[in-house]
Structures are given as C-alpha cells and as structure tokens.
Amino acid sequence: MEETIFFNLGNALASKKDTKELMRTAQVEYDKRKGKLIIVEDSENGELVLFDLSDSEHPSEKTRKYFVKKVIE
C-alpha cells in the first residue's frame, strides 16, 4: 500500500517525467538544503514532483493528493 501525502503544487522544487533526471535534481537540492526531501507521483498525470518534506500540508482546497515514491534523508 502506498502512502498518501498532501502538498500545494506551488511549493514544488521540481517536476519531471524522467525519474533519473529528477533524482539528479533531488541530489543537488538535498546538498543545498540538508533537510528531508520527498519524491511523489501525481496520480492525475503520472508526473514525479520533488518537495521539501516540511512543506506537507493538511488536505484543503489548495492541496493535492500525491503518492510517496521516495524519501531522501
């Protein structure tokens, strides 16, 4: 079973369809931030999105539901 998490898409650090490309971007962002990052999948279009885990929110009209693919610690 996949974990579901809610984010405001405006807080995304990056989004890509290519997993390898997003992982490279995630590594660069991780080196800059030194916090937990998370890669999630948008269930509507299959796009992968990178967020800072601290930006997660409660469900609301501003947020969307994403499925967790990878946590980068």
N, CA, C and O atoms as a CHARMM CRD file, in Angstrom:
* protein
*
  292
    1    1 MET  N      0.84000  -1.18000   0.00000 PROA 1      0.00000
    2    1 MET  CA     0.00000   0.00000   0.00000 PROA 1      0.00000
    3    1 MET  C      0.88400   1.24200   0.00000 PROA 1      0.00000
    4    1 MET  O      1.84200   1.33200   0.76900 PROA 1      0.00000
    5    2 GLU  N      0.56000   2.18900  -0.85900 PROA 2      0.00000
    6    2 GLU  CA     1.34400   3.40700  -0.95400 PROA 2      0.00000
    7    2 GLU  C      0.85500   4.43700   0.05300 PROA 2      0.00000
    8    2 GLU  O     -0.33100   4.50800   0.37300 PROA 2      0.00000
    9    3 GLU  N      1.78900   5.22600   0.53800 PROA 3      0.00000
   10    3 GLU  CA     1.45500   6.30600   1.46000 PROA 3      0.00000
   11    3 GLU  C      1.00900   7.51800   0.64800 PROA 3      0.00000
   12    3 GLU  O      1.56700   7.80900  -0.41000 PROA 3      0.00000
   13    4 THR  N      0.00100   8.21600   1.15300 PROA 4      0.00000
   14    4 THR  CA    -0.52000   9.41300   0.51100 PROA 4      0.00000
   15    4 THR  C     -0.12900  10.62200   1.34300 PROA 4      0.00000
   16    4 THR  O     -0.14400  10.57100   2.57300 PROA 4      0.00000
   17    5 ILE  N      0.22500  11.71600   0.66400 PROA 5      0.00000
   18    5 ILE  CA     0.62300  12.94100   1.34400 PROA 5      0.00000
   19    5 ILE  C      0.06300  14.11700   0.54200 PROA 5      0.00000
   20    5 ILE  O     -0.16400  13.99600  -0.66200 PROA 5      0.00000
   21    6 PHE  N     -0.15700  15.24400   1.20300 PROA 6      0.00000
   22    6 PHE  CA    -0.75800  16.40500   0.54700 PROA 6      0.00000
   23    6 PHE  C      0.24000  17.55900   0.49200 PROA 6      0.00000
   24    6 PHE  O      0.91300  17.86300   1.47700 PROA 6      0.00000
   25    7 PHE  N      0.32400  18.19700  -0.68100 PROA 7      0.00000
   26    7 PHE  CA     1.18300  19.35700  -0.88900 PROA 7      0.00000
   27    7 PHE  C      0.45100  20.37700  -1.74500 PROA 7      0.00000
   28    7 PHE  O     -0.46300  20.04100  -2.49800 PROA 7      0.00000
   29    8 ASN  N      0.87200  21.63000  -1.61400 PROA 8      0.00000
   30    8 ASN  CA     0.46200  22.68700  -2.52400 PROA 8      0.00000
   31    8 ASN  C      1.45700  22.64000  -3.68100 PROA 8      0.00000
   32    8 ASN  O      2.66000  22.77300  -3.45500 PROA 8      0.00000
   33    9 LEU  N      0.99200  22.45800  -4.89300 PROA 9      0.00000
   34    9 LEU  CA     1.87100  22.33100  -6.04700 PROA 9      0.00000
   35    9 LEU  C      2.78900  23.54100  -6.20000 PROA 9      0.00000
   36    9 LEU  O      3.87700  23.41800  -6.76300 PROA 9      0.00000
   37   10 GLY  N      2.37500  24.69400  -5.71300 PROA 10     0.00000
   38   10 GLY  CA     3.20700  25.89000  -5.78000 PROA 10     0.00000
   39   10 GLY  C      4.48400  25.78000  -4.96400 PROA 10     0.00000
   40   10 GLY  O      5.41300  26.56000  -5.17500 PROA 10     0.00000
   41   11 ASN  N      4.55300  24.82800  -4.03400 PROA 11     0.00000
   42   11 ASN  CA     5.74800  24.62600  -3.21500 PROA 11     0.00000
   43   11 ASN  C      6.72400  23.62000  -3.81600 PROA 11     0.00000
   44   11 ASN  O      7.74800  23.31700  -3.20400 PROA 11     0.00000
   45   12 ALA  N      6.42800  23.10300  -4.99100 PROA 12     0.00000
   46   12 ALA  CA     7.28900  22.09200  -5.62000 PROA 12     0.00000
   47   12 ALA  C      8.66300  22.67300  -5.93500 PROA 12     0.00000
   48   12 ALA  O      8.77900  23.81500  -6.38100 PROA 12     0.00000
   49   13 LEU  N      9.69600  21.87900  -5.70000 PROA 13     0.00000
   50   13 LEU  CA    11.05700  22.26700  -6.04900 PROA 13     0.00000
   51   13 LEU  C     11.34900  21.94300  -7.50900 PROA 13     0.00000
   52   13 LEU  O     12.09800  22.66100  -8.17200 PROA 13     0.00000
   53   14 ALA  N     10.75800  20.86300  -8.00900 PROA 14     0.00000
   54   14 ALA  CA    10.94700  20.44400  -9.40200 PROA 14     0.00000
   55   14 ALA  C      9.88900  19.41200  -9.75400 PROA 14     0.00000
   56   14 ALA  O      9.30900  18.77300  -8.87600 PROA 14     0.00000
   57   15 SER  N      9.64500  19.25900 -11.04900 PROA 15     0.00000
   58   15 SER  CA     8.75600  18.19100 -11.51200 PROA 15     0.00000
   59   15 SER  C      9.24100  17.73000 -12.88000 PROA 15     0.00000
   60   15 SER  O      9.59900  18.53600 -13.74000 PROA 15     0.00000
   61   16 LYS  N      9.24400  16.42000 -13.05600 PROA 16     0.00000
   62   16 LYS  CA     9.73000  15.83800 -14.30400 PROA 16     0.00000
   63   16 LYS  C      9.05800  14.49300 -14.52800 PROA 16     0.00000
   64   16 LYS  O      8.56300  13.87600 -13.58500 PROA 16     0.00000
   65   17 LYS  N      9.04100  14.04600 -15.75600 PROA 17     0.00000
   66   17 LYS  CA     8.55400  12.70000 -16.07700 PROA 17     0.00000
   67   17 LYS  C      9.69800  11.69100 -15.98500 PROA 17     0.00000
   68   17 LYS  O      9.45900  10.50600 -15.75300 PROA 17     0.00000
   69   18 ASP  N     10.94100  12.15100 -16.16500 PROA 18     0.00000
   70   18 ASP  CA    12.12200  11.28300 -16.16500 PROA 18     0.00000
   71   18 ASP  C     12.63600  11.09500 -14.73600 PROA 18     0.00000
   72   18 ASP  O     13.08200  12.05300 -14.10500 PROA 18     0.00000
   73   19 THR  N     12.57500   9.87100 -14.23000 PROA 19     0.00000
   74   19 THR  CA    12.97600   9.57100 -12.85400 PROA 19     0.00000
   75   19 THR  C     14.44600   9.89000 -12.60800 PROA 19     0.00000
   76   19 THR  O     14.78000  10.47900 -11.58000 PROA 19     0.00000
   77   20 LYS  N     15.32800   9.51500 -13.52900 PROA 20     0.00000
   78   20 LYS  CA    16.77000   9.74600 -13.34200 PROA 20     0.00000
   79   20 LYS  C     17.08400  11.23600 -13.27400 PROA 20     0.00000
   80   20 LYS  O     17.88700  11.67300 -12.45000 PROA 20     0.00000
   81   21 GLU  N     16.45500  11.99800 -14.13200 PROA 21     0.00000
   82   21 GLU  CA    16.66600  13.45000 -14.14100 PROA 21     0.00000
   83   21 GLU  C     16.19700  14.07300 -12.82400 PROA 21     0.00000
   84   21 GLU  O     16.87300  14.94100 -12.27100 PROA 21     0.00000
   85   22 LEU  N     15.05500  13.63700 -12.32900 PROA 22     0.00000
   86   22 LEU  CA    14.54000  14.17200 -11.06700 PROA 22     0.00000
   87   22 LEU  C     15.43900  13.77200  -9.90000 PROA 22     0.00000
   88   22 LEU  O     15.61400  14.55300  -8.96500 PROA 22     0.00000
   89   23 MET  N     16.00800  12.58000  -9.93900 PROA 23     0.00000
   90   23 MET  CA    16.93200  12.15300  -8.87900 PROA 23     0.00000
   91   23 MET  C     18.18500  13.03100  -8.86100 PROA 23     0.00000
   92   23 MET  O     18.69100  13.36300  -7.79000 PROA 23     0.00000
   93   24 ARG  N     18.68300  13.40600 -10.03200 PROA 24     0.00000
   94   24 ARG  CA    19.84200  14.32000 -10.08700 PROA 24     0.00000
   95   24 ARG  C     19.47300  15.67200  -9.48000 PROA 24     0.00000
   96   24 ARG  O     20.23700  16.23800  -8.69800 PROA 24     0.00000
   97   25 THR  N     18.31100  16.17800  -9.84000 PROA 25     0.00000
   98   25 THR  CA    17.83200  17.44500  -9.28400 PROA 25     0.00000
   99   25 THR  C     17.66400  17.33400  -7.77400 PROA 25     0.00000
  100   25 THR  O     18.01700  18.25600  -7.03800 PROA 25     0.00000
  101   26 ALA  N     17.12800  16.21300  -7.31200 PROA 26     0.00000
  102   26 ALA  CA    16.92600  15.99300  -5.87500 PROA 26     0.00000
  103   26 ALA  C     18.25500  16.00400  -5.13300 PROA 26     0.00000
  104   26 ALA  O     18.33700  16.55600  -4.03500 PROA 26     0.00000
  105   27 GLN  N     19.29300  15.40900  -5.70500 PROA 27     0.00000
  106   27 GLN  CA    20.60000  15.38000  -5.04600 PROA 27     0.00000
  107   27 GLN  C     21.17700  16.78800  -4.91000 PROA 27     0.00000
  108   27 GLN  O     21.74600  17.13000  -3.87300 PROA 27     0.00000
  109   28 VAL  N     21.03100  17.59900  -5.94800 PROA 28     0.00000
  110   28 VAL  CA    21.51000  18.98600  -5.89600 PROA 28     0.00000
  111   28 VAL  C     20.75300  19.75700  -4.81600 PROA 28     0.00000
  112   28 VAL  O     21.36200  20.47000  -4.01800 PROA 28     0.00000
  113   29 GLU  N     19.43000  19.61600  -4.79100 PROA 29     0.00000
  114   29 GLU  CA    18.61800  20.30400  -3.77900 PROA 29     0.00000
  115   29 GLU  C     18.94600  19.80600  -2.37700 PROA 29     0.00000
  116   29 GLU  O     19.00100  20.59800  -1.43700 PROA 29     0.00000
  117   30 TYR  N     19.16200  18.51200  -2.22800 PROA 30     0.00000
  118   30 TYR  CA    19.49700  17.94800  -0.91600 PROA 30     0.00000
  119   30 TYR  C     20.81800  18.53000  -0.41500 PROA 30     0.00000
  120   30 TYR  O     20.93900  18.86600   0.76300 PROA 30     0.00000
  121   31 ASP  N     21.79800  18.65000  -1.29300 PROA 31     0.00000
  122   31 ASP  CA    23.09000  19.22000  -0.90000 PROA 31     0.00000
  123   31 ASP  C     22.94700  20.67300  -0.45700 PROA 31     0.00000
  124   31 ASP  O     23.68600  21.12400   0.41800 PROA 31     0.00000
  125   32 LYS  N     22.01500  21.40700  -1.04400 PROA 32     0.00000
  126   32 LYS  CA    21.77600  22.80600  -0.67700 PROA 32     0.00000
  127   32 LYS  C     21.02400  22.92500   0.64900 PROA 32     0.00000
  128   32 LYS  O     21.35500  23.77700   1.47300 PROA 32     0.00000
  129   33 ARG  N     20.01400  22.07600   0.85800 PROA 33     0.00000
  130   33 ARG  CA    19.07300  22.23100   1.96400 PROA 33     0.00000
  131   33 ARG  C     19.39400  21.41400   3.20100 PROA 33     0.00000
  132   33 ARG  O     19.14800  21.87300   4.31600 PROA 33     0.00000
  133   34 LYS  N     19.92900  20.23100   3.03700 PROA 34     0.00000
  134   34 LYS  CA    20.23700  19.31700   4.14700 PROA 34     0.00000
  135   34 LYS  C     19.01200  18.94700   4.97600 PROA 34     0.00000
  136   34 LYS  O     19.13900  18.64000   6.16100 PROA 34     0.00000
  137   35 GLY  N     17.84500  18.97200   4.37400 PROA 35     0.00000
  138   35 GLY  CA    16.62500  18.52300   5.04400 PROA 35     0.00000
  139   35 GLY  C     16.03900  17.35400   4.27600 PROA 35     0.00000
  140   35 GLY  O     16.56200  16.97100   3.22900 PROA 35     0.00000
  141   36 LYS  N     14.96600  16.78800   4.78400 PROA 36     0.00000
  142   36 LYS  CA    14.33000  15.66200   4.09900 PROA 36     0.00000
  143   36 LYS  C     13.58200  16.15500   2.86500 PROA 36     0.00000
  144   36 LYS  O     12.80800  17.11000   2.92600 PROA 36     0.00000
  145   37 LEU  N     13.82800  15.49000   1.75900 PROA 37     0.00000
  146   37 LEU  CA    13.10400  15.75600   0.52400 PROA 37     0.00000
  147   37 LEU  C     12.26400  14.53300   0.19800 PROA 37     0.00000
  148   37 LEU  O     12.54400  13.43000   0.66900 PROA 37     0.00000
  149   38 ILE  N     11.24600  14.73500  -0.60100 PROA 38     0.00000
  150   38 ILE  CA    10.36200  13.62800  -0.94200 PROA 38     0.00000
  151   38 ILE  C      9.98600  13.71000  -2.41800 PROA 38     0.00000
  152   38 ILE  O      9.67600  14.78100  -2.93900 PROA 38     0.00000
  153   39 ILE  N     10.02000  12.56800  -3.07000 PROA 39     0.00000
  154   39 ILE  CA     9.57300  12.46800  -4.45600 PROA 39     0.00000
  155   39 ILE  C      8.21300  11.79000  -4.42600 PROA 39     0.00000
  156   39 ILE  O      8.04700  10.71400  -3.85200 PROA 39     0.00000
  157   40 VAL  N      7.24800  12.44200  -5.05400 PROA 40     0.00000
  158   40 VAL  CA     5.87900  11.93000  -5.07100 PROA 40     0.00000
  159   40 VAL  C      5.40000  11.82300  -6.51700 PROA 40     0.00000
  160   40 VAL  O      5.97200  12.43200  -7.42100 PROA 40     0.00000
  161   41 GLU  N      4.35000  11.04500  -6.71700 PROA 41     0.00000
  162   41 GLU  CA     3.76600  10.90200  -8.04600 PROA 41     0.00000
  163   41 GLU  C      2.38200  11.52900  -8.06100 PROA 41     0.00000
  164   41 GLU  O      1.55800  11.27700  -7.18200 PROA 41     0.00000
  165   42 ASP  N      2.14400  12.34700  -9.07000 PROA 42     0.00000
  166   42 ASP  CA     0.82900  12.94600  -9.28500 PROA 42     0.00000
  167   42 ASP  C     -0.05800  11.88600  -9.92900 PROA 42     0.00000
  168   42 ASP  O      0.22700  11.43100 -11.03600 PROA 42     0.00000
  169   43 SER  N     -1.11400  11.49600  -9.25700 PROA 43     0.00000
  170   43 SER  CA    -1.97200  10.41900  -9.76000 PROA 43     0.00000
  171   43 SER  C     -2.74500  10.81600 -11.01500 PROA 43     0.00000
  172   43 SER  O     -3.20600   9.94600 -11.75500 PROA 43     0.00000
  173   44 GLU  N     -2.89200  12.10800 -11.26200 PROA 44     0.00000
  174   44 GLU  CA    -3.65300  12.56000 -12.42900 PROA 44     0.00000
  175   44 GLU  C     -2.86500  12.45100 -13.72900 PROA 44     0.00000
  176   44 GLU  O     -3.42000  12.08100 -14.76400 PROA 44     0.00000
  177   45 ASN  N     -1.56500  12.77400 -13.67900 PROA 45     0.00000
  178   45 ASN  CA    -0.79000  12.77500 -14.92300 PROA 45     0.00000
  179   45 ASN  C      0.47400  11.91500 -14.86100 PROA 45     0.00000
  180   45 ASN  O      1.21200  11.84400 -15.84300 PROA 45     0.00000
  181   46 GLY  N      0.73300  11.27300 -13.74500 PROA 46     0.00000
  182   46 GLY  CA     1.89400  10.39500 -13.62100 PROA 46     0.00000
  183   46 GLY  C      3.21700  11.12000 -13.47500 PROA 46     0.00000
  184   46 GLY  O      4.26800  10.48000 -13.44700 PROA 46     0.00000
  185   47 GLU  N      3.18700  12.43600 -13.38300 PROA 47     0.00000
  186   47 GLU  CA     4.41500  13.21200 -13.25500 PROA 47     0.00000
  187   47 GLU  C      4.99600  13.05000 -11.85500 PROA 47     0.00000
  188   47 GLU  O      4.25800  12.94600 -10.87600 PROA 47     0.00000
  189   48 LEU  N      6.32000  13.02900 -11.77100 PROA 48     0.00000
  190   48 LEU  CA     7.00500  12.97000 -10.48700 PROA 48     0.00000
  191   48 LEU  C      7.32700  14.38400 -10.03800 PROA 48     0.00000
  192   48 LEU  O      7.75300  15.21500 -10.84000 PROA 48     0.00000
  193   49 VAL  N      7.12300  14.65600  -8.76000 PROA 49     0.00000
  194   49 VAL  CA     7.30900  16.00100  -8.22000 PROA 49     0.00000
  195   49 VAL  C      8.19300  15.91300  -6.98800 PROA 49     0.00000
  196   49 VAL  O      8.03900  15.00600  -6.16900 PROA 49     0.00000
  197   50 LEU  N      9.12100  16.85600  -6.85700 PROA 50     0.00000
  198   50 LEU  CA    10.03700  16.92400  -5.72800 PROA 50     0.00000
  199   50 LEU  C      9.58500  18.02900  -4.78200 PROA 50     0.00000
  200   50 LEU  O      9.36900  19.16700  -5.19800 PROA 50     0.00000
  201   51 PHE  N      9.44400  17.67900  -3.50200 PROA 51     0.00000
  202   51 PHE  CA     9.06500  18.63900  -2.46700 PROA 51     0.00000
  203   51 PHE  C     10.02000  18.52900  -1.29200 PROA 51     0.00000
  204   51 PHE  O     10.66200  17.49900  -1.09000 PROA 51     0.00000
  205   52 ASP  N     10.10400  19.60700  -0.51900 PROA 52     0.00000
  206   52 ASP  CA    10.72400  19.55900   0.80100 PROA 52     0.00000
  207   52 ASP  C      9.65800  18.96200   1.71500 PROA 52     0.00000
  208   52 ASP  O      8.52600  19.44500   1.73800 PROA 52     0.00000
  209   53 LEU  N     10.00300  17.92500   2.46500 PROA 53     0.00000
  210   53 LEU  CA     9.01800  17.23200   3.29500 PROA 53     0.00000
  211   53 LEU  C      8.34800  18.17300   4.29300 PROA 53     0.00000
  212   53 LEU  O      7.18900  17.96500   4.65400 PROA 53     0.00000
  213   54 SER  N      9.05900  19.19800   4.74100 PROA 54     0.00000
  214   54 SER  CA     8.48300  20.12900   5.71600 PROA 54     0.00000
  215   54 SER  C      7.35300  20.97300   5.11700 PROA 54     0.00000
  216   54 SER  O      6.63200  21.64300   5.85600 PROA 54     0.00000
  217   55 ASP  N      7.18800  20.95000   3.79400 PROA 55     0.00000
  218   55 ASP  CA     6.11900  21.71100   3.13700 PROA 55     0.00000
  219   55 ASP  C      4.79800  20.94600   3.05500 PROA 55     0.00000
  220   55 ASP  O      3.82700  21.45800   2.49800 PROA 55     0.00000
  221   56 SER  N      4.74600  19.72300   3.60400 PROA 56     0.00000
  222   56 SER  CA     3.49300  18.95900   3.53100 PROA 56     0.00000
  223   56 SER  C      2.40700  19.69200   4.31500 PROA 56     0.00000
  224   56 SER  O      2.69600  20.39900   5.28100 PROA 56     0.00000
  225   57 GLU  N      1.16700  19.52000   3.89400 PROA 57     0.00000
  226   57 GLU  CA     0.04300  20.24000   4.48500 PROA 57     0.00000
  227   57 GLU  C     -1.11500  19.28800   4.74600 PROA 57     0.00000
  228   57 GLU  O     -1.10100  18.13100   4.32600 PROA 57     0.00000
  229   58 HSD  N     -2.11000  19.80000   5.44300 PROA 58     0.00000
  230   58 HSD  CA    -3.34800  19.05300   5.64400 PROA 58     0.00000
  231   58 HSD  C     -4.20000  19.18700   4.38600 PROA 58     0.00000
  232   58 HSD  O     -4.06100  20.16700   3.65400 PROA 58     0.00000
  233   59 PRO  N     -5.06700  18.23400   4.12400 PROA 59     0.00000
  234   59 PRO  CA    -5.94300  18.33500   2.95100 PROA 59     0.00000
  235   59 PRO  C     -6.76700  19.62500   2.97700 PROA 59     0.00000
  236   59 PRO  O     -7.34900  19.97900   4.00300 PROA 59     0.00000
  237   60 SER  N     -6.80800  20.31500   1.85200 PROA 60     0.00000
  238   60 SER  CA    -7.61200  21.53200   1.71400 PROA 60     0.00000
  239   60 SER  C     -7.85900  21.77200   0.22800 PROA 60     0.00000
  240   60 SER  O     -7.45700  20.97000  -0.61600 PROA 60     0.00000
  241   61 GLU  N     -8.52000  22.87800  -0.08100 PROA 61     0.00000
  242   61 GLU  CA    -8.77200  23.22100  -1.48100 PROA 61     0.00000
  243   61 GLU  C     -7.48600  23.56800  -2.21800 PROA 61     0.00000
  244   61 GLU  O     -7.42700  23.44100  -3.44100 PROA 61     0.00000
  245   62 LYS  N     -6.44900  24.00800  -1.49500 PROA 62     0.00000
  246   62 LYS  CA    -5.18500  24.41200  -2.10800 PROA 62     0.00000
  247   62 LYS  C     -4.24200  23.23800  -2.35700 PROA 62     0.00000
  248   62 LYS  O     -3.28900  23.35900  -3.12700 PROA 62     0.00000
  249   63 THR  N     -4.50200  22.11300  -1.71200 PROA 63     0.00000
  250   63 THR  CA    -3.56400  20.99700  -1.79600 PROA 63     0.00000
  251   63 THR  C     -4.05600  19.89900  -2.72700 PROA 63     0.00000
  252   63 THR  O     -5.24200  19.79700  -3.04100 PROA 63     0.00000
  253   64 ARG  N     -3.09800  19.08100  -3.15700 PROA 64     0.00000
  254   64 ARG  CA    -3.40300  17.92100  -3.98200 PROA 64     0.00000
  255   64 ARG  C     -2.84700  16.68400  -3.30400 PROA 64     0.00000
  256   64 ARG  O     -1.90700  16.75600  -2.51200 PROA 64     0.00000
  257   65 LYS  N     -3.43900  15.56100  -3.62600 PROA 65     0.00000
  258   65 LYS  CA    -3.00800  14.29000  -3.05300 PROA 65     0.00000
  259   65 LYS  C     -1.93500  13.68400  -3.96000 PROA 65     0.00000
  260   65 LYS  O     -2.09900  13.61600  -5.17800 PROA 65     0.00000
  261   66 TYR  N     -0.83800  13.24800  -3.34600 PROA 66     0.00000
  262   66 TYR  CA     0.25500  12.60900  -4.06900 PROA 66     0.00000
  263   66 TYR  C      0.59900  11.28700  -3.40100 PROA 66     0.00000
  264   66 TYR  O      0.34300  11.08600  -2.21400 PROA 66     0.00000
  265   67 PHE  N      1.18400  10.39100  -4.18500 PROA 67     0.00000
  266   67 PHE  CA     1.63900   9.11000  -3.65800 PROA 67     0.00000
  267   67 PHE  C      3.15100   9.15300  -3.48400 PROA 67     0.00000
  268   67 PHE  O      3.87600   9.50700  -4.41400 PROA 67     0.00000
  269   68 VAL  N      3.62500   8.79400  -2.30300 PROA 68     0.00000
  270   68 VAL  CA     5.05300   8.83200  -1.98200 PROA 68     0.00000
  271   68 VAL  C      5.78700   7.76900  -2.78400 PROA 68     0.00000
  272   68 VAL  O      5.39000   6.60500  -2.80000 PROA 68     0.00000
  273   69 LYS  N      6.86100   8.17800  -3.45100 PROA 69     0.00000
  274   69 LYS  CA     7.70800   7.25300  -4.19600 PROA 69     0.00000
  275   69 LYS  C      9.05700   7.05700  -3.51200 PROA 69     0.00000
  276   69 LYS  O      9.57900   5.94300  -3.47300 PROA 69     0.00000
  277   70 LYS  N      9.62500   8.14400  -2.96900 PROA 70     0.00000
  278   70 LYS  CA    10.94300   8.04000  -2.34100 PROA 70     0.00000
  279   70 LYS  C     11.14400   9.19900  -1.37600 PROA 70     0.00000
  280   70 LYS  O     10.79400  10.34100  -1.67400 PROA 70     0.00000
  281   71 VAL  N     11.71400   8.88900  -0.21300 PROA 71     0.00000
  282   71 VAL  CA    12.09600   9.90800   0.76300 PROA 71     0.00000
  283   71 VAL  C     13.61600   9.98200   0.75200 PROA 71     0.00000
  284   71 VAL  O     14.29200   8.95600   0.83300 PROA 71     0.00000
  285   72 ILE  N     14.14900  11.18700   0.65300 PROA 72     0.00000
  286   72 ILE  CA    15.59600  11.39400   0.60300 PROA 72     0.00000
  287   72 ILE  C     16.01800  12.04900   1.90300 PROA 72     0.00000
  288   72 ILE  O     15.64800  13.18700   2.19400 PROA 72     0.00000
  289   73 GLU  N     16.80600  11.30700   2.68400 PROA 73     0.00000
  290   73 GLU  CA    17.23000  11.80100   4.00200 PROA 73     0.00000
  291   73 GLU  C     18.71800  12.02700   4.03400 PROA 73     0.00000
  292   73 GLU  O     19.25700  12.44100   5.06000 PROA 73     0.00000
